Amino acid sequence: MRYLAFAVLVIIMMSFQISEASTVYQPLLSYSDPRITAYEFWDTRRQDFTSGHVVGNSRRPVLLGISGRNLELLQDGIARKYYNKTEGGQLVAARYYLAARVTEKRIPVIRGYMAEALYLEKNPEYKYVKPPNAPHVDVYRNNPTGGPGTLTGQIKYHMFDAKTAASMYARDMLKDNKPTFFIVPDDHVDALKQTLIEQGRENEVRRIKAIGYSYQEIDKRTRDAIAEARYARVAPYVLLGTAITLSAGPTIIDWYRDDISDTKAMYKLAQSGSLFGSGVFIDQGLKKYKGGILRGTMRGNIITMTVFFITDTGWEIYEHGGVSNAVNKPIFLINTGGNISAVACGGVGAAYGAKAGAALGSAVPGKGTVIGVVAGGLVGGIAGGYACYYGGSKGTHWALEKFAPQLLYQDERQHIAEVQSNIENSIKSNKYIK
């Protein structure tokens, strides 16, 4: 039963894995893009994976497939641009210390990095130049004819309407005249070409290429990446707060209402304390694993929530006198069903709540976005956890009624018998009742 519960938990959580995460494996013979040879594709992927959690010497984006696609593209670009600040191109440092702390004033620069990454994503035959901050040239590719020389490109992004941006691009092209291609957002291409023709620079029109995304799409993917980085940074604390609240909250309420004794309340709060300890322990372990590459990601969150579930289930098994006794108790099965749902929905609710909180907090200057991420994550996690615990426990009770009614009714009859016995003993012990 425990193993089934764990498997269900992982399946539920993995179903919410960010859909944009990159594929880890692709057979070499299945690759048929005519723009790049199979060997070049294989060699690029080899460099990506052997470089681990640093950009290394790879000239292509290093995508590990453990975070959202947007974040992985952006953190790779940041690690290249700020090689020293990211401790030698470490993706973790790029995610937590730069992407997660981007201010609104710095977003235009970050959007430029995302534009470059998105172009490379669309065009696998292109690579980053070395050094990554080289003036006038951002990307290059080998001559497609097989001859000597390379084709180079300068990627530009301006967050303006097409007509305004076209004038700015036209000025940029006067100094950025070395690259083979001048690459801009898709919806700025036609306006830029028209502006060059009006300025009598028809010979430069052939240099214009499209990134593959509109300027609004690039802006959105940049902001989505930043929001995910911010959530990844605070996710361990949000999940810990969610788990403690879901565990200790009902106990505190029952204690306040005098529904349970002081001794029982202390015992239940000690259980909640063990959840806190297990959360701190697993968080420290994730910090040390490959520089913390999993910490705050969906996979890291699955690990953390699974540990919470195991700890809580361990207490349940202890209270019922072992596994064999526990699995024959309907209350244990009902609580387990509720816990599976609560853990899954708590994690998912925290992620979506943090995203909503980031959107609301972005309107507040200063640390509004960070506060929004934390508050939204806690609210979403707690609300989702409580709602799904109720639904999961009710669903398990329904399943027992339908498929194992004898187990449920036997337990209920035993409970009724115990209550009747307690009442009879209370009556017998009362000297005023004859």
N, C-alpha and C positions, 0 to 999 in steps of 0.2 A: 504493500500500500504506500509506504513512504516513497519508494522508488518511482511508483506510478505518479505520485503527487509531484515529485521533483521534475519528472519528464514533462508533465502537463504544464507546470510553471514555465519551464524553459521554452516550450513550444509557444505558449501564449505570448511571452515576452519577445521571442524572436520574430513573431508575426508582425511586431511593430518596429522591427529593424528599419532604419532609415533606408528608403528605397533607392537612394542615390549612391549608396556605398558601392565602390568599384568591385568588379569580379576578381576573385583571387586567382582563378585558373582558367586558361583558355588553351586548348590543344593547338600545337604549332601548325599542324596541317589544316586546321579549320580556319586559319587566317588567310584572307584572300583580298585584302585591300591593295589595289594596284599602285597606290602612291608610295608604298614602302615595301621592301623585300621581306620575306619571312625571316631571314637572318637578322635584319635590322630590328624587326619587331621582337624577336626572341632576345637579342642582346640588350635591348632597352628594358624589357621586363626583368632580365637577369640582374641588371644594375639596380633596378628599383628594389628588388627583394633583398639582394645581398647588402645593400646600403643600410637596411634596417630602419631605425628611427632617425636617421640623419640623411641629408640630401646627398652627401658624399660627392663623388665625381659624376653622378648621373646628370646628363643634359636634358633629361625628360622629367616631368613631375613624378615624384615618388609618392604613390598612392597605396596605402597599406590596407585599405578596405575595412577599417574599423570605426570610421566616423562617416559623417555625411560627405557626399562628393564635393559639395561647395567648400566645406571647411578644409578638406584634405588638399584641394587645389590651392586655396588661399594660404594655408600654413606652409606649404611647400614654397610658394613664391616669397613669402615673408622670410623664411629661413635662408633663402638665397640672397635676398637683398640686404638682410641684416645678419650676415654670417657670424660676425664677432659677438653681437648682442645675443644671439641665440646659441652661444657656447659651441660654435663650430657647426652651425647648420642643423641643430637639433629641432625636430618637428614639435616635440613637446614644449620646448621653450617658446617657439614661434606661436603655438596655440595659446598657452596660458599667460605669457608675459607680454605679448604684443597684440595678437588678434583679439584676445578677450578684454584688452584695455584700450582699444581704439576709441579716441574721442571723435565727436562729430567734425571737428576741425581737420582731423587727419584722414577722414574717410575718402576724400578725393584722391589722395595718394594711394590708399589701399585699393580703391576701385581700379586704378591703373594696373596694379599687380594682378588683380582678378581678370582684367581684360586680357593680359598676356597669357595667363594660365588657361583661360577658356579658349583662346585661339589655338594653343598647343593641344588642348583636348580635342578640338575639331580637326586638327591637322597633324596626325601622328608622324608625318615625315619631317616636321620642324622640330628644332631643339632650342633650348636656351643658349645664348652666347656666354662665353667666359672671358672676363668676369661679368656677373649678372648686371652690374651697374654701368656697363660700358655705354658711353654717350652715342646717341644717334642710331644704335642697332640693338634690338631686343632679342630677335630670333633669327635662325638661319636654317638652311637645308642644303644637302648636296645637290649638285647640278643634276636635274632629272634626265638629261641626255647622256649622263655617264662621263661627260667631259670634265676638264679641270674647272676649278672655281666653285663658288657657292652663291646661292640666292639669299639675300638678307631682307629683314623686315623691321620696320619701326612701328610699334603699336601705340596709337594715341586715343585718348578718351576725354571728351568734354561733356559735362552734364548740362547741356543746353539744347534748345530746339535746333532742328537741322540747319536753318538759315544762319543763326548766330554761331553755331559750332563750325559751320563751313568756313566762315571768315577766319576763325581762329586756326583751323587746320591749314588753311592756305598760307597763313603767316608762318606756321610751324614748318611747313615744307621747304621754305626758303633756307632755313638753317639745317634741317634734316634732309639734306639732298644726297647723302651717301648711300642709304639703303636702296635695295632693288625695289621694294614695295613699301608703300605707306598705308597702314592698315587701320581702319576706323570702324565704329559700329555700323551695322547694316543700314539703319535708317538715316545715316548721315552721308552715305556714299553718293547718292544721286545729287544731293545739294552741293557737295564738295566738287564733284565733277563739273557741275554747272558754273560754280564760282570760278574755277580755274579757266573754263572756256571764256567767261566774261572778262577775265583778266588777261586774256591772250596767252594763256599757258597750256594750250591744248596738248603739247607734247608731254606734259606731266600727268595727263589723265590716265594713261596706261599704267601708271605706278599704283593706282588706287585699288585696294582690295578690302573685302569685308571681313570682319572678325567672325561673323557667324551668329551674332546676337545683337539685338537692339540695345540702345543705351539704357532703356528702362530695365531690360532683362539683366544686364550686367550689374546695375545698381541693386536690383532685388537679390540676386545671388550673392553679392558682396555682403549685404546686410543680413541675409539668412546665415551666412558663414560666421559673421561676427556674433550674431545671437546664439548660435550653437556653441561657439567658443566660450562665450560668457556662461552659458548653462553648464558646459563641461567643467568649468573652473569651480562652480559652486555646487554641482550635483551631489558630491559625497555628503555635504552638510545638509542639503535639502532632503536627501533620502534618509539620512540619520534622524533629522527632525521629524520627518513624516512617520518613520517607524516607531519612534518613541511616543509620539502623540497618539498613534493608533493603538499602541499597547497600553500606555499609562492613562490615557484620557478616560476610558470607561471606569477604570479602577478609582480614579480621583473623584469622578462624579458619584459613583456608588458610595464611596467613603463619606463624601459630603452629605449625602442623603441618609446616612446611617443604614444603608442596605447591607453592608458587610462590616465585620468587626475590624478593630484596629489591627489585630494580628494577621487576619486574612489580607487586609490592604497592604501591610508591610511586605507580606510574602509576594503579592502580585507586583508591587513596585520593585522588589528585588529582581523579579523576572525581567521587568523592563530595563533595569540596570544592566542585566546580562546582555540584552540586545544592544545597548549602548556600547558595552565593551567589545562585543563581536564586531560591531560596525567600525569602531576605531581600529581594531586589529586588522580587518580586511582592508581598510583604507591605507594603512601603513604598508601593507603588503603590495597593494597596487601602486603605491608611490615608488617602491623599489624595483618593480618589474619593468625592465627595459626603459628606465628613466621616467616611468609613469605614463607610458603611451596609452594604456587602457583606462586610466583613471578619468572618470567623468564621461566616458563614452557609453554607448548603449550596451556594449559587451561588459564593460566594467560595472555598469549599473545592474545588469543581470546577475553578475557574480555577487554583488553586495546584497541585493534583495533575496537571492537564494540563501545566503548565509543567515539573513534575518529569519527566513522561513524555517531553516533547519534548526536554529536556536529555539524558536518558539515551539516548534513541533517536538523538540527534545523535552521541553518542560511538560508538554501535554502527555507524552509517553511516560515520563517519570511519575506524574500524578496518577496515571491509570495502572501503574504497577508493571510496566513492561510492554513490549510491542504486541505480544500475543493477546494480552488483556485489552489493550487499547483498540486494536482493529475490530474487536467484537463489541465495542461500545459505540452505539449510534452517536452519542454526543461528541466523541472524538472524531468520527467521520464527518459529522456536520461542521464542526469547528475547522477541520482540515480543509473541507471544501470552501468554507468562507475565507480561510487564510490564503488559499491559493488565489482566489479572486481578488482579495484585498491587496496582496503583494503585487500581482500583475497590474491591476488598475492603479494602485498607488504609484508605481514606477511610471506608467504611461501618463497618468494624470499630472504627475510632477513635471514631466517633459513638456506636455502641451500647455500646462499652466505657466511654466517658465517662459515659453514662447509668447503667450499672450501678455504676460507681465512685462516682458522686454519691449513689446510694441507700445504698451501704455506708458512705460517708464521713459521711453525715448523722448517723449514730449517734455520731460522735466530735465533742466540742465544739471550738470554735475554728475552725481552718481545715481541719477534717477533710473537708468536702465538696469544697473546692478541690483538696486533695491527691488525693482519690478520683477527681475528674474527670481530673486530669492522668495519674495512674497507670493508671486504667482505660482512658483513651484510648490511651496508649502500648501497653499490653498488647494491647488489642483490635486496634489498627492493625497492630502487628508480627505478631501471630498470624494475623490475616486475610490480611496481605500475603504472608507466607511460604507459608501453606496454598494460597492461590489462585495464587501463582506456579507452584508445583509442579503444581497441577491444570491451569492454563492452558497451561503448556509441554507437559504430557503430552497435553492435548487437541489442541494444534496438531500435535504429532508424529503423533497418530492421524489427523488430517485429511489430513496430507501423505501418509501411507501409503495412505489410501483414495482420494484424489483426484489426487495428484501423486507417485506412487511413483517414477517415473523420476528426478525431481529429488532425492529423498531418497537413492535407491540410488546415483546418480551421485556424490553428495557422499561417501557412505560408502566407495564404491570408491576415490575419490580419496584419502580419508584413509588407507585401508589401504595404498594404493600408496606414500604418503608415509612411512608407518611402516616398510614393507618397505625402502624406499630408505635410510632412516636406519639401519636395522639392518645392511644390507649395507655402507654406508659405515663404520659403526663397526667391523665385522669386518675390513674391508680396512685400516683405519688401525691395527689392533692387531697389533703385530709378533710377539706370541706365538702368533698363530693363523696356521697355514700352510695 
